[in-house]
Amino acid sequence: MSFRKLENYFLWCLKTLIYVIPFLPLYISSSMVFPYITGKNFAFRVIVELSAALWVVLLVTNRKYRLQNSTITLSILAFTFIVGLADVFGINPYKSLWSNYERMEGYITILHLTLYFMVVKSVLRTKKDWKIFFNIFVAVSVFVSLYALFQKFGQENVHSIYDTRVYSTVGNPPFLASYLLLSIFLGLILIFTAQKKYLKGVYLSTVVLSSIVIYFTASRGAILAGTIGMIIFSALFVVGKSNKSNVRIFKRAALFFLGIFILAFIVFLIFGNTEFIKQDSTLSRFTAMFSDPSVKTRLHAWKIAWEGIKERPILGWGQENFIGVYTVNPIPAFGKHIWLDRSHNIVIDWLINAGFLGLLSYLAILGSAFYGIWTAFHKQRIAKPEQVAIVTAFVVYFVQNLFTFDTINTYIVFFTLLAYIDNLIPPASPLINGKREEFQRKRVSYYVSVTLLAMLIFSGAVYFINYKPIRESQLSKQISALFPQYRSYLTLLDDFNKALSYNTFGNTDLRLKMNETSHHIVRFKLFTQEGALKFIQKTAEELEEGIAANRYNLEYLSTVILFYTKIGYYAPTFIAKAEALIKECMRINPDYEVLYFLLAENYVLKKEYEKAYAIVRDVVSLDPHNERKQFNLVLAAIRISREDLVSSALENLKKIRIDNNADIEAGRKSVFSVGELLSIARTYMKINNYKKALQYYKEIIAISPEEAKHHFGIAMVYLNLDDKVNAMKEAKKAAELDPLNYTEEVEKFINSIN
């Protein structure tokens, strides 16, 4: 085989691999955790790694495939370097590199995107190549959109998570909208470059289809960005003079659309509170935008992010470490607190990830792209309509990312556009200098040797970067799916150990799953079941192993503390571990109020009730109108047998609730829930005050007389009060109400009395 044939074969393989990448948004990996995310990312990485291996062979044997010294290329390389530096000096370099299954980002993704840009820029060199590539992207977006319409109007028109909002094969409405928004501009580029009118019509129909689906996602950020984009798009066409007939046609169309947008905005302002608008699932989200909890959550995220930015302004915290900003922010003890893993704003995200240097390097990529478009236009490499479409695409991309963040679906399109723009600019000098002659006269054996070396490196990369975490993800998914079928905790533990043996970034997810299972064992007191104690012991070991890598992750550390506390009731050795970890977390963030309640519970475990009460009292004094804190003060007062303090705390809690709830004030709703009354009763039982426990159990049964567990609970109270008659009566009542679960238990109970 001649050298030229080998080169063409490699080039054909490379183009085939590149042309597969636009199909990734269609891929759903049902065998792995987070099926809409993991499969797409792993597939992208494998394809890019194989493409890079083939490209390296071309790179070292033919000078024309080497990178050119362009502004866009240099800005991407500078960005990659700065982000890498930020990750190395961040608070958790391991997580910054690998991320997790839910996000699949991190530095590993940045490296693959940079490689993707280099390969695509180097291999797709003709207008025909790019036209094929863009056509594949648009065709795939059509399939994605059609599936979304099937969700909206077909058999899948009922959604448990997103209501009537569509998510298609992307798995999330905002992410779907972001992807289709960029795909629209690829369609516009094809419209402006197509020669035949019927093709223009076909591409226009894809734009309309994607726009309809974006509307059905009800994603405010994407719709707002798209609206702004269309206004900018129309305005850019209107500006300037041209004698070309096709440009004049576009100008008229732009003026028409601009008028439509202005008219629609006026109509929305006038009729925003009408029933028609409120009934529409998309428009109603705009009218309720400022009262929407999700909007408030994001605003809160931006606020806490700013404290983190001030703490590490130069290189930030490292990628995937937004959770670290909680170490410099007060965290409420109770209420609807949600741990956030990012700010949902591209500017703030990069400030957190890589500081001001990282943000500037990211903005430099956008700046170099605009410069490249301007250069290509002035060198007459593209016409004005295409120039306007690309400029608007980047503006829209940036605006919609002020409300969300990139996924692999949008990253691919973004870096594809960067490579396309870079290829519009006439080549300058090679970025990597080498001999000027091509290696066409080299022996084929040299070519084969380079290929074998590249394939060897590729195989190692695929195994460590992809195969191991893929297998761990698949085993994790299998464990979750088969969980109800396990009859022994030893078998379950074996499966967890098998998954953990791959030792990848998925270990943290597995540890948290083990923690949930251990809580199940403790809650239902399943200690006698086969392997239960070994499972808890292994969970403790794994959670402890994860502490070092998560020393700034208060969410993870809180999970470990709660585990230690629950186990501490049965294994006192964990009490000291919990206390040590609580105090370490207090050192990291003394304003994290939950820690003080956990420390109070730790003192309860040590039977140091006075210390426990003092801690709870001090926390409550800082926020006396917080219901949850006041209730904890009630329980703390019960533990130290101070009825005067119990009465005072109960009165304060009643007053707070009466002031805040008209139904409670009017007597239509009970002041305390059954769960709260049950907590009070059980706390009284722990200090052997059975008379008080009986009082609250009677209140519970008055509210919920048909619950068998409450009757069995009060039977235990009567027995401790030596009232055997009422004990047996209530126990029998429990068996009558729920014979399946209580018949055997009640028989044992009555036999023990007799």
N, C-alpha and C positions, 0 to 999 in steps of 0.2 A: 504494500500500500504506500502511495506517495505521500510526501509531507503535506501537500496541498489538500489531498483527500482527507487526511487525518484532521487537519485544521477545520475543514468544512464540516466534518462529522461532529467535532467538539462544538463548533458554533451552532450546529443544528440542535444538539442536545441541550446546550445552554438556553437557546431561545424557547425550546419546548418547556423546560423547567420554569422559565420566567413567565411564559404564557399560562402556566397552571396557577400561579399565585393569585390572579384576580378571582379564581373560583373559591378561594378559602372562606369568604363570608357565608357560603352555602353549607359548609361542613359543620356538623354537630356531632361531637364525640360522646355518645351515650354511655360508653363504657368507663368514662372518667368522671371525677368530680368536676363541678362547674362545666358541664358539657358544651355550653355556648362559648366558652373562653379557652379552655386548655387545648382542645384539639386543634383549633385554628392556629394558636401560637406555636405549638410543637410542630405542626405541619410546615408552618412558615420557616421555622428554624432549620428543619431538616432540608427543605428545598434550598434555602439560602446557603447552608453549609456545603451541600453537594454542588451547587452552582459556583460557589467560591473555589472549590477544589478544581473544577474544570477550568474556571477562569484563570487560576494561577498558572495552569499549564500553558494557556494561550499567552499569558502575561510574560512569562520568561522565554517564550520562543518567538514572539512577534511583537515588535515595538509599538505597533499601531493600537494595541489593546491597553496600553498603559494610560494611567490617569493624566488628564491635562491640568495645568496649573490655573484653575478657574477660581473666581471669588466664592462661588457656591461650594465647591469642593473643600476649599480651605476653611470656610466657615463651619461646615459640618464636622471636619476633622478637629477644629478648635473646640467646638461644642462637645464632641465626644471625649476629648482630653480633659476638659474642665469638669465635666460631669463625673468622669472616672476619678479625678482627683478629689472631688467632693465626696464621693462614695467611700474612698479609702480612708478619709479623715472624718467620716460621719460617725454616728453613734452605734451603728450596726452594719458594718461593711458586708457581712454575709447576706443579710436580707436585702441590702442595696444591690448586691450583685444578682441574686436569684429571685427576689420578690416572693410571691406565693401563688397558689393555684387560682385564687379569686381574681387577681389582677394580672399576673403573668407579664409584669413589666421589668423594672430593674435594669441594671447596666447590661445584662446579657441581651436584653431586647434592643437597647441602643446600639450595641455592637453589631447585632444582626441587621438592623436597619441601615447602618452605615455601610456594611458589606453589600446589602441589597442595592443601595444607591450606586455604589461603585460598579457592581456587575451590570446593572441595567444601563447605566450611563455608557459603559464600555462596549456593551454587546449590541444594544439597539441603536443603530447608527443611521438608518435611513427613514424617510418619511413613511415608507410602506410598513416598516417594523412598528413604528409608533401608532400608525393607523390601526393595525391589527390589534395591538395591545389595548388601545382605548376602546375599540369595538368589543373586545372581550369584557372589559370592565363594565361597559354600558349594558351588554347582554346579561351579565350576571346580576346587575342591579334590577333588571326587568324581572328576572326569576324571583329575586328577593322581594320585590314589590308585589308580585302576583301572589306569593305565599302569604304576605301580610294582608292582602285583600281577602284571601281565603279565610284567614283568621277572623277578619272583621265580619264577613258576610256568610261564611260557610259553617261547617260543623264545629269549628273551634272558636265560635263567637262568644264564649263565656270564659273569662279569665279570672283566676283566683287572686292573682297578684296585682295586675295592672288594670283591672276592670275591663273597659272596652278599648283600651289603648293597645295598638298592635306592636309586636316586637319581632315578628318573622323569625328568620334563622340567626339573627344577631343576638336575640335573647333579652334585649332591654330597649324600651321605646326611645330614650334620648340617644343611645348609641346607634340605633337604627336610623334615626333622623340625621345624625351627624354624617354617617356613611353615605346616605342617599343624597344629602346636600352637596357633598363633594362630587358624587357621581353625576349630578345634574350638570356641573360645569365641564366634565369630560364630554357629556352629550352636547353641550353648547359648542365646545371646540370642534367636535365632529360636524355640527351643523354649519359652522363658518368655513370649514375646510372642504366640505363635500361639494362636488361639482354638479351632481344630478339633483333635480328638485325633489324627486320622490324619496331620495335618501334623506334630504333635509327634513321632509315630512315625517319619515320614520324616526329620526333622532328627536324631533320635536315631540313626538308622541311619548317617547321614553322620558323626556323631561317632565311632561304633564303627568305621567303615571307616577313618577317619583315624588312630584310635588303633592299629589293627592295623598299618597301614603304618609308623607311627612306630616300632613295635616291630621291624619288619623292617629299618629303617634302622640298628638297633643303635647309635644315637647316645646315648651315656651322658648327656651334658649335658641333652639334650632330655627323655629318659625320666626322669631325676632331677628336672628342673624340673616335668614333668607330674605326677609322683607327689607332689611337695611341693604343687603347685597343687591337686590333688584333695583332699589332706588339709586345706589351708586352706579350700577351697571347702566341704567337708563341715562343718568346724568352724564356719565363719561361719553356716551354716544352722542348726546346732544351737543357737547362742547366741541368746537372746531369745525372747520369747513372741509368739504370733500366734493369732488365732481363725479365720483364713482356712483353709479346707479344703485349698486347693492348696499353701499354705505348709507345712501339717502333713505333707502327702504328701512334699514335697521334704525335709523334716526326717527323715522315716523313711528315705527313700532315702539321704540323706547319712550317717546313722548306719550303715546297711548297708554302704555303700562304705568308710567309715572303718574298720569292722571287718575288711572284706576286705583293705584295705591293710596293717593291722597284722598280720593273720594271714599274708599273703604275705611280709612282711618277716621274720617269725619263721621261716617255712619256709625262706626263702633262707639265713638265718644257719645253720640246722641242717644243711641239705643242700647248702651251697655248694660242697663239695669232691667231690660225687658225680659219677659218669660222666654222668648225665642232664644236669646243669647244664653240665658241660664240653663236651658235644656240641652244646649250643644256641649258635648264633652270637651271640645277643644277651646271654644271661645269662653266658656265658663271658667276655665283654668286661668285665663288672663284677667277676668273680672275679680277673681278671688286670690290673685297672685300675692298681694301683700299680707293676706291673712293665712296663707297656706303654711302649714307647719314645716314642709320641706324647704320653703324659702327662708323661714326663720332659722332653720337648722344650718343652712349654708351661710347665712349672715353671721351666725354664731361661730361657725368654723373659720370665717375670715377674721373675726375678732381675735380668736385664740391663736390663729396663725400669726398674726402681727406680733404677738408677744414672743413667739418662737423666732421670728425673723430678727427681732431686735437682739435676741440672745446670741444668734449665730449668723451675722449678716453677710459675711464674705463668701463662704462656701456652703452654708446651710447645714442641714442635718443628714444629708445623704438621701438618696432615693428610697421610697417606700418607708420612710421613718416619720411620717406626719404624727404618728402616735406619740412621738417623743416630745411634742410641744406641750403635752399635758403636764410635763414635769415643771413647766414654768407658768402654769395657769391654775387658778383656783378651780377645783372640781366639786360640784354640789354633791352632797351625800345622798339626797333622794330627789325624786321628781323624774321627769322624762329625759334623763341624761343618756345620750347616745355616744358611744365611742366612734370617732370618725377617723378614717385612714387617709383622707385627703380633703382638700378644701373645695374641690369642684370649681377651680378657677386657674387657668393656665399660668397667669402671671404669679399668683400666690404660690401655686404648686412648685414652680421652678425656683422661686425665692426660698421656699422651704427645702427643696431637694438639693439645690446647688448655690444658694445665696445670690447676691447681686452679680457675681461673675457668671454664674450659670444662666441667669435671666438675660444678661447682656449677650451672651454667646448664642442663646436661643433666638433672641430678637435679631441678632446679626444674620442668622440663616434667612429669616424673612426679608431683612434689608437687602441681602445679596440676591435673593430671588427677584425682588422688585427691580434691582439694578440690572439683573440679567434680562428681564422682560423689556425694560427700557432700551437696553443695548440691542437686543434682537430686533425690536421694532425699528430703531433708527438705522440699523444695517439692512432693513427690509427683509429680514428672515421670517417675519410674521406680519399679517395684515392687522389693521386696527381692531376689527371685531374680535379676533382671537386674543389680541393683547388685552383688551378690555375684559374678556371672559376670564383670563388667567389672573389678572390683577384682582378682580372681584372675588374669585375663588379663594385667594389667600386672605382677603379682608374678611370674608364670611367665615372661613376656617378659624381665624383668630377670634372673631366676635362670639361665635357659638361656643368656643372653648373658654370663654369667660364665665360660662355657666355649667360646664361639664369638663370632661377630660378625654384624651385620646384612648382608643382601643386599637388593637392590631388592624381592624378594618379601616379606620381613618388614617392610621400611620402609613399603611401601604400606599394609599392614594396620595397622601401628602408627599412622601418621598419619591413617588413616581413622577409627580408634577415637578419636583425639584430636578430630577434627572432629565426630564424632558426639556425644561428651560435651559439647563446647562448644555444640552446638545444643540440648542438653537444658536448658541454663541460660537463664532468661529474659533477653532482650536488654537491655543497658544503654545507654550512649551510644555513638555512632559513634566509631571510632578516628580517622577523618579527617572533620573537620567540613566542612560545606558548606551550601548553601542548603537550606531545609527543603522547598520545593516540589519536586515531581518535574518532570521535563522532558517531560511528556506533551504539552505544547502546542508543543514545539519542532518545527521543520520536519524532515521526513524527510531533507532534504539534509544537515542537521547530523549526523544519525545515520550517513549514508553516508560523510561525510568522516572521522568518527572511526574508522569501520570500515576504510576504506582505509589510514589512517595505522597502525592496529593491525596490519593484514595486511602492510604494508610492513616494519614492525619485526620481525614474526614471520618473514618470508621471510629477512631478514638473519640472524636468530638461528639459524634452521634450517640455513642454509648453513655458517656458521662453527662452530656448536656441534655439529652432527650430520653434515651431508653430507660435509664434508672428512674427519673421522676415520673415517666409515663407508667411504668410498672407499679410504682408506689401509689400513684393516683388510681389506677385500675383496682388494685387490692383494697384501697380505702373505700372505693365505691362498692366493691363486692361485700365488704364487711357491713356497710350500712344497709345494703339490700337484703342480706341474709340474717341480719341481727335477730329478728323474731324467731328464727329457726334454730338458733343455738340452744343446745340443751345442757351445755357445760361451759363454765367460764374458762376452763383449761383450753378447750378447743378455740374459743374466742381469743384467748391470750396468744395461742400459737399463731393465729392468723395476723394478729397485730405485730407480733415479733417478726414474722416473715416480711410484712410491709416495712417495718422499721429497719430491717437489715439492709435495705437499699440506701439508707442514710443520705437523704436528699433534703431539699428545702421543704418537702412535704411532711417532714417529721413533726413540725409544730401542729399541723392540722390533726395528725394522728394522735398526738398527746392530748389535745383538747377533746377529741372523741373518747379517748380512754377516761378522761376526767368525767365526762357526762355519764359514762357507764358506771364508774365507781360511785358517783352520786346516787345513781339508781339503786345500787347494791345497799348503800347506807340508808337511803330513804325508806326502803322496804325491808331493811334488816335481813338481807339474804346471805348472811355470813356463813350459814351452814351449807350452802350450795357448793357443789364441786368446783374448786378453783377460785372461789370468790375472794378469799383472803390473798391468794397469790396475785390475783389480778389487781387488787388495791395496792399491794406492795410494789408491783411493777409500775403502776401508774405514778406512785410517789417518786420512784426513781427517775422516770422519764420527765415528769414535770420539773423535778429538781435539776435535771440535766439542761433543761431549756432556760433556766434562770440566767445563766451567764450571758447568753446571747440576747436576752431580753431585759437587761438591767435598767433600761430607760422606758420599758413598755409597762406602764402601770396597769393596763387592762390585763395583760398576761400575769403579772405579779399578783394582782388582786384575785385572779382565778386560783393561783397556787395557794394563797393565804386562805381562801374559802375552803379549798380542799383540805388543807392541814387542820382547819378549825373543825370541819365536820368529822374528820377521822379522829381528832383530838378527844372527842367524847368517848371513844372506845379504845384509843391507843394514846396514853398520856405523853409519850415521847414526842408526838407531833405538836404539842402545846408550845414547847420551847421553840421549835422551828418556826411556828406561826408568829410568835412574838418577835423573834429576831428579824424575820422578813418584814413584818409590819413596821418595825423601827427603822429598818433600812429604807423602806418606801417613804417614811416620814422625813428622813434626811433628804431624800430626792425632792419631795414636794410636801412641805409641812401644811399646805393649804388643802390637801386632799382629805375632805371630811370623813369619807367612808372609812379611812384607816382608823379613826378614833373610835368608831362604833365596833370595828373589828377588834381593836385592842380591848374595848370594854367586854366583848364576848370572850376574849382570851382570858381576862381576869375572872369572868364567870366560871370558865373551865377550871381555873385554879382555886375557885371558891373564894376569891377576894372581891366580894360583892360591893364593899364600900368604895374601893378603887374604881370598879366598873361604873357605879352610880355617879361618882365625881366626874368621870370623863364625859359621860352622856349629858350630865347637867351643864358642864362647861360649853359643850357644842350647841346645846339647845339655847343657851343664853345668848348666843350670837345670832340666832334666827328663831326667836320665840314663836313666830306665827306659822312655822312649818309643821304641818300635821304629822308627817311621818316621824319627825324628830321627837315631837311631843309624845307620840305613842311609844317610842323606844324609852322615853323617860318614865312612862307608866310602868313598863316591864322592869326597868332598872330599880325603881322604887319598891316594887313587889319583892324583888330578890333580897333586898335588905330589910324586909318586913317593916317598912315604915308606911303605915296606912294613911298618916296625915299627908305624906308626900304623894302617895298614890291618888288620894282624893283631890289634891291640888292640881296634879297633872291631868287627871280626868276632867276636871272642871274647865281647865284652860283649853283642853282639846275640844270639849263640847262647845265652848264659846266660839272658838275659831270656826268650827263647822257650821254652827247656826248662823254666824255672820256671813258665811260664804255660800250657803245653800238654802234657798227659800223652802224647798221640800222638807228639809230637816227642821227648819224653824216652824213650819206649819204642822209638823207631826206626821207628814205623809211618808217619811222615810226615816229609818232607824239611824241613830247617831253613829253606832258602831256596826261594822259588817260582821258576819258570822265568823269569818276568818280571824278577825281581831279579837272577838270574844273568846274564840277557841285558844288563841295565843295567851290571853290573860288567864284563862282557866288552867291551861297546862303549866304556866309559870307558877301559879299558886300551888299546883300539885307537886312541883319540884321542891318547894320549900315546906311541903307537908301541911299546907293550910287548906284542908279539904273542905271546910265549911264555905270558904270564899269560892273555891273551885266549883262547888255544888251550885252556888248562887249564879255563877255565870253559865254553867251548863244548862240550868233551867231556862235562862234567857235564850240560849242557843236553840233549845228544843221548841220553845214557844215560836221562834221565827221559822225554824226548819224542822217540823215534826216528823217528816217522812224520811229523814236521813238515818239509816241504820247505824252508821258509825258513831253518831252523837249519842244514841241510846246506849250503845255498848260503852262509850266513854263515860257516861254518867253512872253506868253500872259499876265501873271500876272505882268511881268516887264514893258511891254508897258502900261498897265493900270496905274501903279504907276507913269509912265512918262507922263500920260494924253494923250497918243496916242491911242485913242479908236478904230480908224480904223484898225491899225495893231494888236491891242489886239483881236478884234473880228475875224480878218483874221486868226491869229495863233490858236485861240481857235477852229474855225471851222475845221482847218487842223487836229487838234488833234482828233476831232470827226470823221473825214473821215478815219483816220488811224486806230482808235480803237473805233468803234461805241459802242461796248458792254460796255466798261468801262467809256467812256467820253461823250456820247450823252446827258445824263441827266445833267451831271456836266456842260457841255458847255451851255446848255439851261439856267441853273440858272445864269451862268456867264454873258451871253449876256443880259438876262432880267435885271440883276443888273446894267449893263451899260446903258441900255435904260431907 
